[in-house]
Amino acid sequence: MRRVLIVSPHFPPVNAPDMQRVRMSVSHYRALGWEPVILCVAPTHVDATHEDELAATMPTDLEVHRCGAWSRSWTKYIGLGTLGLRCWLPLYLAGRRILRRSRIDLVFLSNTQFVTFSAARLWQQEFGVPYLFDLQDPWRTDHYQQAGARRPPGGWKYLLARAMAWALEEFSFSGASAAMSVSGSYFQSLHQRYVWSRCLRSSVIGFGVSEQDFVAARTLTSVERLHDGHRKLIHLVNTGAAGPIMPHALNALLTALASFRATAPDLAAQLRLHFIGTSYVARGQGKEVVMPVARHFGVADLVHEVPHRIGHLESLALQLQADGLLLLGSSDPAYSPSKTFPYFLSRRPMLAVTFEGSQLSSLLNKMGGAFEVSLSGGGVDRSAVHAIEGFFRLALEGFPPARLPLRREAYFAAHYRTEVLATRQTELFHACLQCPASRVRLTV
């Protein structure tokens, strides 16, 4: 049995998007020949939503090492408020102790606290242990510099993070034996910056979805009830981030809702659009991002927003209650939300507002199961509005089965189940041991 040290600062009971791959995969690693060892940050040092119920989805005997982090109460004032910067030194020292005292065959970094990737390069130089990284998002990106992009968040802190990415990305990645990513476009960006990265062993592996998560979600008792049992309303649900990251899709959706109300007010009154967990902050700290747009279009009474992050299993439970699901694409063509997979597995009708040529549009074409409305630019044309109104009418008709889009169940099972994706991950693990990074570079 090989041993893999998995570096994921966020880990249950902390609920954060960038730990979901690890959480869903660890249950399968042993059967595939790998003993997982987790290195994460103690939950008391993580300013994020906690979800104790996630423990039921993982092995009870998992080896987990938790390190500390500097307090955000003072580090935020000097630009070190992110978890990756606050935990870097404690995490580096904790990993060093593990590597010195235990047999570790491989280090796997799966998170979006990218500065932690530099620790693996230092461990490799000291202990000779190979490592690979998981590029869930791009570390360096020019998205905010493109024409029409919104203003980057964070002010001078964003500029500091950008400078650190420029300084540390190549150092951190250049010693890796392999890489995986949720999008091939992230690798293309690396290839444009670094010639050597074209020889880096890489594999595009999505997040996938676990049936066990839905089993656990169905046992939850403290979940908001969408249907009140009195008036028959149609509830359409979006779980997860929304607002500024997807302005064009949101504008198209709410333009269509306003148009539908203007032409069929009695029917529109039966619709309720829920945007739940629209930011990553804890309860009480969120700021509404959808409701101002809804008020602008005059449909605020038909829209409901929960601006703080909710639990992963809670979001699945709400998806199961919904009459239909809303999936909004981003103007970033590489954006492909991980919730696409649980949306599919929930078997609820899905409206997807995407951009032509985007990663999300390509994914939906392969999976099927979605009513897709494609946008071609920053504006909203009448054909998109008409198509979304058509989805509203189908929802009010109860989504007649004969009019539902084809679902490619076999393709989905072969490509997006966690057990399948864990197998692909461990194949990459084995490849790292068979051919270290230095030997790969010699084949250039």
FITI-696855 format. One record per residue (C-alpha): x, y, z; residue number from 1. Coordinates in steps of 0.02 Angstrom, whole numbers. Example, Ala and Ser with C-alpha at 12.3 -4.5 7.8 and 13.67 -1.06 7.14 Angstrom:
2
<r u="615" v="-225" w="390" num="1"/>
<r u="684" v="-53" w="357" num="2"/>
***
This chain:
444
<r u="0" v="0" w="0" num="1"/>
<r u="73" v="166" w="-55" num="2"/>
<r u="49" v="318" w="55" num="3"/>
<r u="-3" v="488" w="-13" num="4"/>
<r u="4" v="647" w="90" num="5"/>
<r u="-143" v="755" w="35" num="6"/>
<r u="-125" v="940" w="70" num="7"/>
<r u="-297" v="1021" w="87" num="8"/>
<r u="-304" v="1167" w="210" num="9"/>
<r u="-494" v="1158" w="206" num="10"/>
<r u="-559" v="991" w="266" num="11"/>
<r u="-716" v="932" w="357" num="12"/>
<r u="-796" v="988" w="467" num="13"/>
<r u="-750" v="1143" w="365" num="14"/>
<r u="-859" v="1156" w="211" num="15"/>
<r u="-768" v="1239" w="65" num="16"/>
<r u="-776" v="1207" w="-123" num="17"/>
<r u="-591" v="1167" w="-144" num="18"/>
<r u="-591" v="1016" w="-27" num="19"/>
<r u="-734" v="925" w="-111" num="20"/>
<r u="-624" v="823" w="-228" num="21"/>
<r u="-522" v="756" w="-83" num="22"/>
<r u="-675" v="725" w="26" num="23"/>
<r u="-764" v="624" w="-107" num="24"/>
<r u="-609" v="528" w="-163" num="25"/>
<r u="-529" v="469" w="0" num="26"/>
<r u="-657" v="331" w="23" num="27"/>
<r u="-595" v="248" w="-138" num="28"/>
<r u="-406" v="268" w="-124" num="29"/>
<r u="-371" v="114" w="-16" num="30"/>
<r u="-459" v="-3" w="-136" num="31"/>
<r u="-347" v="70" w="-271" num="32"/>
<r u="-186" v="39" w="-176" num="33"/>
<r u="-159" v="207" w="-89" num="34"/>
<r u="-169" v="249" w="96" num="35"/>
<r u="-223" v="433" w="114" num="36"/>
<r u="-144" v="544" w="246" num="37"/>
<r u="-225" v="715" w="263" num="38"/>
<r u="-136" v="876" w="309" num="39"/>
<r u="-259" v="1018" w="342" num="40"/>
<r u="-286" v="1168" w="454" num="41"/>
<r u="-378" v="1148" w="620" num="42"/>
<r u="-559" v="1208" w="597" num="43"/>
<r u="-542" v="1335" w="739" num="44"/>
<r u="-421" v="1432" w="627" num="45"/>
<r u="-531" v="1429" w="471" num="46"/>
<r u="-655" v="1568" w="440" num="47"/>
<r u="-781" v="1465" w="341" num="48"/>
<r u="-942" v="1369" w="362" num="49"/>
<r u="-930" v="1211" w="467" num="50"/>
<r u="-1033" v="1058" w="422" num="51"/>
<r u="-1014" v="915" w="546" num="52"/>
<r u="-1127" v="804" w="441" num="53"/>
<r u="-990" v="784" w="311" num="54"/>
<r u="-901" v="662" w="425" num="55"/>
<r u="-1031" v="531" w="378" num="56"/>
<r u="-969" v="533" w="198" num="57"/>
<r u="-788" v="483" w="237" num="58"/>
<r u="-694" v="338" w="320" num="59"/>
<r u="-696" v="347" w="510" num="60"/>
<r u="-515" v="288" w="526" num="61"/>
<r u="-438" v="417" w="409" num="62"/>
<r u="-267" v="482" w="466" num="63"/>
<r u="-285" v="671" w="482" num="64"/>
<r u="-152" v="795" w="540" num="65"/>
<r u="-215" v="969" w="583" num="66"/>
<r u="-99" v="1119" w="596" num="67"/>
<r u="-126" v="1295" w="659" num="68"/>
<r u="-131" v="1463" w="570" num="69"/>
<r u="-95" v="1642" w="616" num="70"/>
<r u="-247" v="1739" w="677" num="71"/>
<r u="-344" v="1832" w="543" num="72"/>
<r u="-388" v="1966" w="672" num="73"/>
<r u="-220" v="2049" w="640" num="74"/>
<r u="-151" v="1972" w="480" num="75"/>
<r u="-292" v="2044" w="375" num="76"/>
<r u="-224" v="2219" w="406" num="77"/>
<r u="-57" v="2178" w="323" num="78"/>
<r u="-131" v="2088" w="173" num="79"/>
<r u="-113" v="1911" w="243" num="80"/>
<r u="-295" v="1874" w="277" num="81"/>
<r u="-312" v="1725" w="161" num="82"/>
<r u="-296" v="1553" w="239" num="83"/>
<r u="-152" v="1501" w="127" num="84"/>
<r u="-40" v="1642" w="189" num="85"/>
<r u="-94" v="1625" w="370" num="86"/>
<r u="-61" v="1438" w="376" num="87"/>
<r u="92" v="1427" w="263" num="88"/>
<r u="227" v="1414" w="397" num="89"/>
<r u="130" v="1298" w="517" num="90"/>
<r u="79" v="1189" w="371" num="91"/>
<r u="255" v="1181" w="300" num="92"/>
<r u="326" v="1131" w="469" num="93"/>
<r u="189" v="1003" w="499" num="94"/>
<r u="219" v="925" w="329" num="95"/>
<r u="405" v="921" w="362" num="96"/>
<r u="376" v="825" w="524" num="97"/>
<r u="263" v="700" w="437" num="98"/>
<r u="389" v="670" w="298" num="99"/>
<r u="531" v="650" w="421" num="100"/>
<r u="440" v="527" w="536" num="101"/>
<r u="329" v="429" w="415" num="102"/>
<r u="346" v="342" w="248" num="103"/>
<r u="263" v="452" w="119" num="104"/>
<r u="276" v="402" w="-64" num="105"/>
<r u="190" v="552" w="-143" num="106"/>
<r u="124" v="725" w="-99" num="107"/>
<r u="-40" v="779" w="-178" num="108"/>
<r u="-93" v="962" w="-166" num="109"/>
<r u="-279" v="983" w="-197" num="110"/>
<r u="-338" v="1156" w="-147" num="111"/>
<r u="-350" v="1335" w="-207" num="112"/>
<r u="-236" v="1408" w="-73" num="113"/>
<r u="-101" v="1408" w="-206" num="114"/>
<r u="39" v="1478" w="-101" num="115"/>
<r u="41" v="1310" w="-8" num="116"/>
<r u="104" v="1229" w="-169" num="117"/>
<r u="274" v="1307" w="-139" num="118"/>
<r u="290" v="1203" w="21" num="119"/>
<r u="287" v="1043" w="-83" num="120"/>
<r u="433" v="1105" w="-188" num="121"/>
<r u="534" v="1135" w="-29" num="122"/>
<r u="488" v="963" w="39" num="123"/>
<r u="542" v="884" w="-124" num="124"/>
<r u="710" v="972" w="-116" num="125"/>
<r u="739" v="911" w="63" num="126"/>
<r u="662" v="736" w="60" num="127"/>
<r u="655" v="691" w="-124" num="128"/>
<r u="469" v="650" w="-116" num="129"/>
<r u="381" v="681" w="-283" num="130"/>
<r u="224" v="786" w="-289" num="131"/>
<r u="81" v="830" w="-404" num="132"/>
<r u="-43" v="971" w="-398" num="133"/>
<r u="-227" v="993" w="-434" num="134"/>
<r u="-266" v="1152" w="-531" num="135"/>
<r u="-447" v="1182" w="-480" num="136"/>
<r u="-433" v="1366" w="-531" num="137"/>
<r u="-295" v="1461" w="-620" num="138"/>
<r u="-165" v="1534" w="-501" num="139"/>
<r u="-112" v="1668" w="-624" num="140"/>
<r u="-250" v="1738" w="-733" num="141"/>
<r u="-279" v="1886" w="-847" num="142"/>
<r u="-468" v="1870" w="-837" num="143"/>
<r u="-491" v="2040" w="-754" num="144"/>
<r u="-379" v="2123" w="-884" num="145"/>
<r u="-487" v="2070" w="-1029" num="146"/>
<r u="-606" v="2192" w="-1114" num="147"/>
<r u="-776" v="2197" w="-1031" num="148"/>
<r u="-720" v="2107" w="-872" num="149"/>
<r u="-781" v="2173" w="-705" num="150"/>
<r u="-663" v="2264" w="-589" num="151"/>
<r u="-554" v="2143" w="-489" num="152"/>
<r u="-605" v="2126" w="-306" num="153"/>
<r u="-493" v="2163" w="-158" num="154"/>
<r u="-403" v="2323" w="-212" num="155"/>
<r u="-221" v="2322" w="-159" num="156"/>
<r u="-240" v="2149" w="-84" num="157"/>
<r u="-284" v="2083" w="-256" num="158"/>
<r u="-127" v="2166" w="-325" num="159"/>
<r u="-24" v="2083" w="-187" num="160"/>
<r u="-98" v="1913" w="-226" num="161"/>
<r u="-64" v="1939" w="-411" num="162"/>
<r u="117" v="1985" w="-375" num="163"/>
<r u="140" v="1829" w="-268" num="164"/>
<r u="67" v="1722" w="-407" num="165"/>
<r u="193" v="1794" w="-529" num="166"/>
<r u="335" v="1764" w="-406" num="167"/>
<r u="291" v="1588" w="-346" num="168"/>
<r u="195" v="1498" w="-483" num="169"/>
<r u="342" v="1435" w="-586" num="170"/>
<r u="445" v="1390" w="-432" num="171"/>
<r u="300" v="1290" w="-360" num="172"/>
<r u="248" v="1200" w="-519" num="173"/>
<r u="415" v="1167" w="-604" num="174"/>
<r u="466" v="1028" w="-484" num="175"/>
<r u="302" v="932" w="-499" num="176"/>
<r u="294" v="756" w="-570" num="177"/>
<r u="117" v="779" w="-636" num="178"/>
<r u="-37" v="887" w="-629" num="179"/>
<r u="-224" v="867" w="-641" num="180"/>
<r u="-353" v="1000" w="-676" num="181"/>
<r u="-539" v="1023" w="-696" num="182"/>
<r u="-510" v="1114" w="-861" num="183"/>
<r u="-390" v="1087" w="-1004" num="184"/>
<r u="-386" v="1276" w="-1033" num="185"/>
<r u="-290" v="1298" w="-870" num="186"/>
<r u="-152" v="1187" w="-940" num="187"/>
<r u="-153" v="1286" w="-1102" num="188"/>
<r u="-120" v="1445" w="-1003" num="189"/>
<r u="27" v="1361" w="-917" num="190"/>
<r u="96" v="1304" w="-1084" num="191"/>
<r u="91" v="1482" w="-1149" num="192"/>
<r u="193" v="1545" w="-1001" num="193"/>
<r u="317" v="1402" w="-977" num="194"/>
<r u="387" v="1296" w="-1118" num="195"/>
<r u="440" v="1160" w="-995" num="196"/>
<r u="258" v="1135" w="-939" num="197"/>
<r u="216" v="1060" w="-1110" num="198"/>
<r u="311" v="905" w="-1053" num="199"/>
<r u="223" v="898" w="-884" num="200"/>
<r u="120" v="740" w="-866" num="201"/>
<r u="-58" v="804" w="-850" num="202"/>
<r u="-237" v="744" w="-846" num="203"/>
<r u="-404" v="834" w="-850" num="204"/>
<r u="-511" v="758" w="-711" num="205"/>
<r u="-674" v="836" w="-656" num="206"/>
<r u="-743" v="843" w="-480" num="207"/>
<r u="-882" v="720" w="-508" num="208"/>
<r u="-1019" v="674" w="-387" num="209"/>
<r u="-1051" v="545" w="-252" num="210"/>
<r u="-1214" v="451" w="-232" num="211"/>
<r u="-1169" v="433" w="-47" num="212"/>
<r u="-1186" v="621" w="-28" num="213"/>
<r u="-1368" v="613" w="-82" num="214"/>
<r u="-1399" v="470" w="39" num="215"/>
<r u="-1331" v="579" w="180" num="216"/>
<r u="-1428" v="731" w="118" num="217"/>
<r u="-1593" v="638" w="128" num="218"/>
<r u="-1565" v="609" w="315" num="219"/>
<r u="-1552" v="794" w="357" num="220"/>
<r u="-1694" v="861" w="462" num="221"/>
<r u="-1648" v="1045" w="484" num="222"/>
<r u="-1665" v="1103" w="304" num="223"/>
<r u="-1772" v="1247" w="241" num="224"/>
<r u="-1935" v="1184" w="166" num="225"/>
<r u="-1972" v="1261" w="-3" num="226"/>
<r u="-2150" v="1198" w="-18" num="227"/>
<r u="-2263" v="1269" w="118" num="228"/>
<r u="-2406" v="1150" w="83" num="229"/>
<r u="-2535" v="1287" w="57" num="230"/>
<r u="-2515" v="1381" w="-107" num="231"/>
<r u="-2446" v="1285" w="-254" num="232"/>
<r u="-2287" v="1374" w="-309" num="233"/>
<r u="-2152" v="1320" w="-430" num="234"/>
<r u="-1981" v="1330" w="-348" num="235"/>
<r u="-1828" v="1352" w="-459" num="236"/>
<r u="-1664" v="1341" w="-363" num="237"/>
<r u="-1485" v="1396" w="-389" num="238"/>
<r u="-1364" v="1337" w="-254" num="239"/>
<r u="-1192" v="1414" w="-238" num="240"/>
<r u="-1105" v="1571" w="-298" num="241"/>
<r u="-1203" v="1696" w="-402" num="242"/>
<r u="-1207" v="1881" w="-443" num="243"/>
<r u="-1053" v="1976" w="-505" num="244"/>
<r u="-963" v="1820" w="-565" num="245"/>
<r u="-1103" v="1785" w="-690" num="246"/>
<r u="-1185" v="1953" w="-729" num="247"/>
<r u="-1237" v="1918" w="-909" num="248"/>
<r u="-1323" v="1753" w="-869" num="249"/>
<r u="-1411" v="1829" w="-718" num="250"/>
<r u="-1469" v="1978" w="-820" num="251"/>
<r u="-1537" v="1862" w="-954" num="252"/>
<r u="-1631" v="1759" w="-826" num="253"/>
<r u="-1711" v="1907" w="-737" num="254"/>
<r u="-1747" v="1998" w="-900" num="255"/>
<r u="-1845" v="1844" w="-952" num="256"/>
<r u="-1935" v="1838" w="-785" num="257"/>
<r u="-1987" v="2021" w="-802" num="258"/>
<r u="-2043" v="1990" w="-981" num="259"/>
<r u="-2143" v="1836" w="-930" num="260"/>
<r u="-2228" v="1936" w="-792" num="261"/>
<r u="-2274" v="2073" w="-916" num="262"/>
<r u="-2359" v="1949" w="-1034" num="263"/>
<r u="-2428" v="1822" w="-909" num="264"/>
<r u="-2436" v="1902" w="-735" num="265"/>
<r u="-2547" v="1767" w="-657" num="266"/>
<r u="-2430" v="1629" w="-713" num="267"/>
<r u="-2272" v="1723" w="-663" num="268"/>
<r u="-2344" v="1747" w="-488" num="269"/>
<r u="-2330" v="1559" w="-463" num="270"/>
<r u="-2141" v="1560" w="-490" num="271"/>
<r u="-2010" v="1576" w="-353" num="272"/>
<r u="-1825" v="1588" w="-397" num="273"/>
<r u="-1709" v="1544" w="-253" num="274"/>
<r u="-1525" v="1590" w="-250" num="275"/>
<r u="-1453" v="1501" w="-99" num="276"/>
<r u="-1275" v="1517" w="-35" num="277"/>
<r u="-1224" v="1655" w="-156" num="278"/>
<r u="-1061" v="1698" w="-68" num="279"/>
<r u="-926" v="1601" w="26" num="280"/>
<r u="-943" v="1693" w="192" num="281"/>
<r u="-1020" v="1630" w="353" num="282"/>
<r u="-1199" v="1662" w="410" num="283"/>
<r u="-1228" v="1844" w="454" num="284"/>
<r u="-1082" v="1907" w="350" num="285"/>
<r u="-1155" v="1893" w="176" num="286"/>
<r u="-1207" v="2037" w="65" num="287"/>
<r u="-1348" v="2017" w="-60" num="288"/>
<r u="-1288" v="2013" w="-240" num="289"/>
<r u="-1442" v="1947" w="-331" num="290"/>
<r u="-1580" v="2048" w="-248" num="291"/>
<r u="-1516" v="2218" w="-309" num="292"/>
<r u="-1524" v="2151" w="-487" num="293"/>
<r u="-1698" v="2079" w="-455" num="294"/>
<r u="-1757" v="2247" w="-389" num="295"/>
<r u="-1686" v="2333" w="-544" num="296"/>
<r u="-1793" v="2221" w="-655" num="297"/>
<r u="-1946" v="2239" w="-542" num="298"/>
<r u="-1958" v="2055" w="-495" num="299"/>
<r u="-1890" v="2057" w="-316" num="300"/>
<r u="-2052" v="1983" w="-247" num="301"/>
<r u="-2022" v="1827" w="-353" num="302"/>
<r u="-1841" v="1805" w="-299" num="303"/>
<r u="-1766" v="1741" w="-136" num="304"/>
<r u="-1582" v="1752" w="-90" num="305"/>
<r u="-1477" v="1675" w="50" num="306"/>
<r u="-1313" v="1772" w="39" num="307"/>
<r u="-1207" v="1663" w="153" num="308"/>
<r u="-1131" v="1493" w="117" num="309"/>
<r u="-1235" v="1342" w="165" num="310"/>
<r u="-1184" v="1163" w="197" num="311"/>
<r u="-1145" v="1048" w="50" num="312"/>
<r u="-1272" v="918" w="105" num="313"/>
<r u="-1400" v="1054" w="138" num="314"/>
<r u="-1378" v="1116" w="-40" num="315"/>
<r u="-1409" v="939" w="-105" num="316"/>
<r u="-1565" v="925" w="2" num="317"/>
<r u="-1631" v="1088" w="-71" num="318"/>
<r u="-1594" v="1027" w="-247" num="319"/>
<r u="-1698" v="872" w="-213" num="320"/>
<r u="-1844" v="981" w="-156" num="321"/>
<r u="-1837" v="1096" w="-308" num="322"/>
<r u="-1956" v="1086" w="-454" num="323"/>
<r u="-1813" v="1141" w="-567" num="324"/>
<r u="-1632" v="1197" w="-553" num="325"/>
<r u="-1544" v="1352" w="-619" num="326"/>
<r u="-1366" v="1342" w="-684" num="327"/>
<r u="-1289" v="1509" w="-733" num="328"/>
<r u="-1130" v="1516" w="-834" num="329"/>
<r u="-990" v="1643" w="-822" num="330"/>
<r u="-914" v="1752" w="-957" num="331"/>
<r u="-751" v="1661" w="-917" num="332"/>
<r u="-755" v="1521" w="-1048" num="333"/>
<r u="-654" v="1404" w="-936" num="334"/>
<r u="-781" v="1415" w="-794" num="335"/>
<r u="-868" v="1251" w="-761" num="336"/>
<r u="-960" v="1245" w="-593" num="337"/>
<r u="-939" v="1084" w="-496" num="338"/>
<r u="-1124" v="1089" w="-448" num="339"/>
<r u="-1164" v="1036" w="-627" num="340"/>
<r u="-1135" v="854" w="-577" num="341"/>
<r u="-1248" v="847" w="-423" num="342"/>
<r u="-1377" v="944" w="-522" num="343"/>
<r u="-1377" v="803" w="-649" num="344"/>
<r u="-1383" v="667" w="-516" num="345"/>
<r u="-1529" v="751" w="-427" num="346"/>
<r u="-1630" v="714" w="-586" num="347"/>
<r u="-1719" v="880" w="-578" num="348"/>
<r u="-1753" v="978" w="-739" num="349"/>
<r u="-1612" v="1102" w="-765" num="350"/>
<r u="-1604" v="1272" w="-852" num="351"/>
<r u="-1426" v="1316" w="-903" num="352"/>
<r u="-1385" v="1491" w="-965" num="353"/>
<r u="-1214" v="1474" w="-1046" num="354"/>
<r u="-1096" v="1560" w="-1167" num="355"/>
<r u="-1058" v="1494" w="-1340" num="356"/>
<r u="-896" v="1396" w="-1343" num="357"/>
<r u="-880" v="1387" w="-1154" num="358"/>
<r u="-819" v="1237" w="-1055" num="359"/>
<r u="-989" v="1226" w="-971" num="360"/>
<r u="-1081" v="1219" w="-1137" num="361"/>
<r u="-966" v="1081" w="-1199" num="362"/>
<r u="-993" v="982" w="-1039" num="363"/>
<r u="-1182" v="996" w="-1048" num="364"/>
<r u="-1183" v="938" w="-1229" num="365"/>
<r u="-1094" v="779" w="-1174" num="366"/>
<r u="-1202" v="747" w="-1021" num="367"/>
<r u="-1371" v="801" w="-1085" num="368"/>
<r u="-1513" v="831" w="-965" num="369"/>
<r u="-1516" v="1022" w="-975" num="370"/>
<r u="-1623" v="1152" w="-1061" num="371"/>
<r u="-1479" v="1257" w="-1125" num="372"/>
<r u="-1494" v="1439" w="-1174" num="373"/>
<r u="-1336" v="1504" w="-1255" num="374"/>
<r u="-1278" v="1686" w="-1250" num="375"/>
<r u="-1162" v="1752" w="-1384" num="376"/>
<r u="-1102" v="1912" w="-1302" num="377"/>
<r u="-1127" v="2037" w="-1162" num="378"/>
<r u="-1303" v="2083" w="-1215" num="379"/>
<r u="-1466" v="1987" w="-1199" num="380"/>
<r u="-1555" v="1952" w="-1363" num="381"/>
<r u="-1739" v="1916" w="-1382" num="382"/>
<r u="-1713" v="1734" w="-1431" num="383"/>
<r u="-1628" v="1697" w="-1263" num="384"/>
<r u="-1768" v="1784" w="-1168" num="385"/>
<r u="-1899" v="1685" w="-1266" num="386"/>
<r u="-1809" v="1520" w="-1230" num="387"/>
<r u="-1801" v="1555" w="-1043" num="388"/>
<r u="-1985" v="1601" w="-1042" num="389"/>
<r u="-2017" v="1433" w="-1124" num="390"/>
<r u="-1931" v="1348" w="-978" num="391"/>
<r u="-2044" v="1443" w="-857" num="392"/>
<r u="-2198" v="1383" w="-951" num="393"/>
<r u="-2136" v="1203" w="-947" num="394"/>
<r u="-2109" v="1217" w="-760" num="395"/>
<r u="-2287" v="1278" w="-736" num="396"/>
<r u="-2347" v="1130" w="-840" num="397"/>
<r u="-2254" v="1010" w="-724" num="398"/>
<r u="-2115" v="971" w="-849" num="399"/>
<r u="-2204" v="843" w="-959" num="400"/>
<r u="-2085" v="693" w="-975" num="401"/>
<r u="-2098" v="691" w="-1164" num="402"/>
<r u="-2026" v="866" w="-1172" num="403"/>
<r u="-1877" v="838" w="-1057" num="404"/>
<r u="-1704" v="839" w="-1140" num="405"/>
<r u="-1611" v="675" w="-1164" num="406"/>
<r u="-1502" v="621" w="-1018" num="407"/>
<r u="-1345" v="522" w="-1063" num="408"/>
<r u="-1341" v="414" w="-908" num="409"/>
<r u="-1208" v="292" w="-969" num="410"/>
<r u="-1090" v="431" w="-1018" num="411"/>
<r u="-1115" v="518" w="-851" num="412"/>
<r u="-1083" v="358" w="-751" num="413"/>
<r u="-925" v="322" w="-851" num="414"/>
<r u="-851" v="496" w="-830" num="415"/>
<r u="-916" v="583" w="-674" num="416"/>
<r u="-944" v="456" w="-535" num="417"/>
<r u="-818" v="479" w="-394" num="418"/>
<r u="-759" v="299" w="-400" num="419"/>
<r u="-715" v="318" w="-584" num="420"/>
<r u="-626" v="483" w="-558" num="421"/>
<r u="-531" v="417" w="-406" num="422"/>
<r u="-465" v="277" w="-517" num="423"/>
<r u="-400" v="406" w="-641" num="424"/>
<r u="-320" v="504" w="-499" num="425"/>
<r u="-227" v="353" w="-432" num="426"/>
<r u="-168" v="308" w="-607" num="427"/>
<r u="-84" v="478" w="-609" num="428"/>
<r u="-15" v="443" w="-434" num="429"/>
<r u="67" v="283" w="-496" num="430"/>
<r u="138" v="371" w="-648" num="431"/>
<r u="225" v="497" w="-533" num="432"/>
<r u="320" v="356" w="-448" num="433"/>
<r u="366" v="268" w="-610" num="434"/>
<r u="444" v="422" w="-690" num="435"/>
<r u="503" v="569" w="-580" num="436"/>
<r u="488" v="747" w="-643" num="437"/>
<r u="673" v="766" w="-682" num="438"/>
<r u="667" v="619" w="-803" num="439"/>
<r u="511" v="686" w="-888" num="440"/>
<r u="600" v="852" w="-923" num="441"/>
<r u="742" v="759" w="-1008" num="442"/>
<r u="623" v="701" w="-1144" num="443"/>
<r u="599" v="879" w="-1209" num="444"/>
***
